[in-house]
Amino acid sequence: MLQQIKNARGPWLSEQDGLDYVTGEGNEDLTGVKLVMLWGEMYLRQLFVIAEMYEKKKFGRVKRRYLAEFDEAERAVISKWYLRIYAWYLVTGIPVKGVRMTPKTYGTLLKAANFFATV
């Protein structure tokens, strides 16, 4: 997995290099640093359950659990990425070069995938 750190020494870093850059010695000033990771097929396949189950969030017990489990910001992220995930799953496939997103966004989508898989 590759990471892009804005305002870092190079355009792309390996996972360990990225963590070393953010947590390493001599990098006390991290103002303006944003971690963006390039996610590959192995990580994105886990999100396909969102495409399968997303419509069920509108009805009954699933709707109540969905509203209780996710706050407004998380629901906005899920609905923003839903059409992309749907297109990857049923139309185009996962992009060969991977998909760029922050670890927080991926964490939210993975939380949603786990939610929909257990409903």
Summary of the structure (lengths in Angstrom):
residues: 119
radius of gyration: 16.6
end to end distance: 30.2
largest distance: 53.0
contacts: 298
relative contact order: 0.18
helix: 62%
strand: 12%
